[in-house]
Amino acid sequence: MIRKPTSSRGYIAIRPEDIVISREALSSSMRNSFRGNVTGIFDQGFYYEVHLRVGVVTFKSLITKRSLLELKLHEGAEVFLSFKASAVHSF
């Protein structure tokens, strides 16, 4: 379903848990995929908050410690971030 904005101003948001981090571009139903760099990793207890920079935009993702280790993430690492169109919320 395509939603049209109700005005020319507003905000968009993507929940951190809806952003998938990978080392290679994904070929899946996630049509929104961008190359970026890790700019910060923060321990949040059960999860890690990973900050990803794409151009001038910073995305925040939540991942498990296992994913952090498997992806070998560190500040400066080049990664891909992906999300489904349905994960984008406008208000």
Protein Blocks (a to p, Z undefined) as FASTA:
>chain_A
ZZddfbfbdcddddfklpccdfbdcddfblbccddddfbdcdehjaccddddehjbccdd
dddfklmmmnopaehiacdddddfklpccZZ
